[in-house]
């Protein structure tokens, strides 16, 4: 059994590549890497093929995650059909993903922050164009949600065995 996990933000330059890198590392540490297909994408097409921003790469590297090899791509309706977990960084992305989703899968996209301990924040603010502190704040939120997601999926995978 393989579970597909897709992280989605606006351009696939900051939040979703950081989420992909964080989740990939945490899943590997939990022994789940072979049971998961992990990717990221953006709702827009303006940066397709570009690497994550320098500050995203630096924020991730400072915490031990290598996201330098990720390249931006645009999410498709087929992605929503293919990936079991389609995780939006904000409620705006969630709306866009649900419009893009095949009708029978409109509820598949969810907010990444639903897997984090409750902190009263559902959206991971876009750090693009901001400071290193903005990227640090985003990656801390991503780590909290990714830890919760690993726990949730580990439980699902154990049930499937």
C-alpha positions as CSV (number, residue, x, y, z in Angstrom):
1,X,0.0,0.0,0.0
2,X,1.3,3.4,-1.0
3,X,-0.2,6.7,0.2
4,X,0.3,9.7,-2.0
5,X,0.8,13.1,-0.2
6,X,0.8,16.4,-2.2
7,X,1.5,19.8,-0.6
8,X,0.1,22.8,-2.4
9,X,0.8,26.6,-2.2
10,X,0.6,29.4,-4.7
11,X,3.8,29.1,-6.7
12,X,5.5,26.0,-5.3
13,X,8.5,28.2,-4.4
14,X,8.3,28.5,-0.6
15,X,5.7,26.8,1.6
16,X,4.9,23.6,-0.4
17,X,8.6,22.8,-1.1
18,X,9.4,23.3,2.6
19,X,6.4,21.1,3.5
20,X,7.6,18.4,1.0
21,X,11.1,18.5,2.5
22,X,10.0,18.5,6.1
23,X,7.5,15.7,5.6
24,X,9.9,13.6,3.6
25,X,12.5,13.8,6.4
26,X,10.0,13.1,9.2
27,X,8.4,10.2,7.3
28,X,11.8,8.7,6.6
29,X,12.7,9.0,10.3
30,X,9.4,7.3,11.2
31,X,10.2,4.4,8.8
32,X,7.4,5.3,6.4
33,X,9.3,6.5,3.4
34,X,8.7,3.4,1.3
35,X,5.0,3.6,1.9
36,X,4.6,7.2,0.7
37,X,4.7,9.1,-2.5
38,X,5.5,12.7,-1.6
39,X,5.3,15.8,-3.9
40,X,4.5,19.5,-4.0
41,X,2.9,21.8,-6.5
42,X,1.5,25.3,-6.9
43,X,-1.9,26.6,-7.9
44,X,-0.3,29.0,-10.4
45,X,1.9,28.4,-13.4
46,X,4.1,31.5,-13.4
47,X,7.2,29.9,-11.8
48,X,7.1,26.4,-13.3
49,X,10.5,24.8,-13.4
50,X,12.1,27.2,-10.9
51,X,13.8,26.1,-7.7
52,X,12.5,27.2,-4.3
53,X,13.5,30.7,-3.1
54,X,16.9,31.1,-1.5
55,X,15.3,32.0,1.9
56,X,13.2,28.8,1.7
57,X,16.2,26.7,0.9
58,X,18.1,28.4,3.8
59,X,15.3,28.0,6.3
60,X,14.9,24.3,5.4
61,X,18.7,23.7,5.5
62,X,19.0,25.4,8.9
63,X,16.7,22.7,10.2
64,X,18.4,19.8,8.3
65,X,16.1,19.6,5.3
66,X,17.4,19.7,1.7
67,X,14.8,21.1,-0.7
68,X,17.3,22.4,-3.3
69,X,16.4,19.8,-5.9
70,X,12.7,20.6,-5.9
71,X,11.3,22.4,-9.0
72,X,8.0,24.3,-9.2
73,X,5.1,22.7,-11.0
74,X,1.4,23.5,-11.3
75,X,-1.2,21.3,-9.6
76,X,-3.7,19.5,-11.9
77,X,-7.0,17.9,-11.5
78,X,-5.3,14.6,-12.1
79,X,-3.0,15.2,-9.1
80,X,-6.1,15.4,-6.9
81,X,-7.3,12.0,-8.3
82,X,-3.8,10.5,-7.9
83,X,-2.8,11.7,-4.4
84,X,-4.6,10.4,-1.4
85,X,-3.8,13.5,0.7
86,X,-3.9,16.9,-1.0
87,X,-2.9,19.5,1.5
88,X,-3.4,23.2,1.1
89,X,-1.3,25.9,2.9
90,X,-4.3,28.3,3.1
91,X,-8.1,28.4,2.8
92,X,-7.7,30.2,-0.5
93,X,-5.6,27.3,-1.9
94,X,-8.2,24.9,-0.5
95,X,-11.0,26.7,-2.4
96,X,-8.9,26.6,-5.6
97,X,-8.1,22.9,-5.2
98,X,-11.8,22.0,-4.6
99,X,-12.8,23.9,-7.8
100,X,-10.1,22.0,-9.7
101,X,-11.0,18.6,-8.2
102,X,-13.1,16.1,-10.0
103,X,-16.6,16.4,-8.5
104,X,-16.4,13.1,-6.7
105,X,-13.2,14.1,-5.0
106,X,-14.0,17.7,-4.1
107,X,-13.6,16.9,-0.4
108,X,-10.1,15.3,-0.8
109,X,-8.1,18.6,-0.5
110,X,-7.7,19.6,3.1
111,X,-5.8,22.2,5.1
112,X,-2.3,21.1,6.2
113,X,-2.8,22.9,9.5
114,X,-5.6,20.6,10.5
115,X,-2.9,18.1,11.4
116,X,-1.1,20.6,13.7
117,X,-1.9,21.0,17.4
118,X,-4.6,23.7,17.6
119,X,-3.0,27.2,17.7
120,X,-6.0,29.2,16.3
121,X,-4.3,29.6,12.9
122,X,-5.5,27.7,9.8
123,X,-3.4,29.5,7.1
124,X,0.4,29.3,6.8
125,X,1.2,32.9,5.7
126,X,3.1,33.3,2.5
127,X,6.7,34.3,3.3
128,X,7.5,35.1,-0.4
129,X,9.1,38.6,-0.5
130,X,9.4,38.6,3.3
131,X,12.2,38.2,5.7
132,X,14.1,35.2,7.0
133,X,11.9,35.4,10.1
134,X,8.8,35.0,7.9
135,X,10.3,31.8,6.5
136,X,11.2,30.6,10.0
137,X,7.6,31.2,11.2
138,X,6.2,29.3,8.1
139,X,8.6,26.3,8.6
140,X,7.8,26.0,12.3
141,X,4.1,25.8,11.5
142,X,4.8,23.3,8.7
143,X,6.9,21.1,11.1
144,X,4.1,21.0,13.6
145,X,1.5,20.0,11.0
146,X,3.9,17.5,9.4
147,X,4.5,15.8,12.7
148,X,0.8,15.4,13.2
149,X,0.4,14.1,9.6
150,X,3.1,11.5,10.1
151,X,1.4,10.3,13.3
152,X,-2.0,10.1,11.5
153,X,-0.6,8.3,8.4
154,X,1.4,5.9,10.5
155,X,-1.8,4.9,12.3
156,X,-3.5,4.4,8.9
157,X,-0.7,2.3,7.5
158,X,-0.6,0.1,10.6
159,X,-4.4,-0.6,10.2
160,X,-3.8,-1.5,6.5
161,X,-1.3,-4.2,7.4
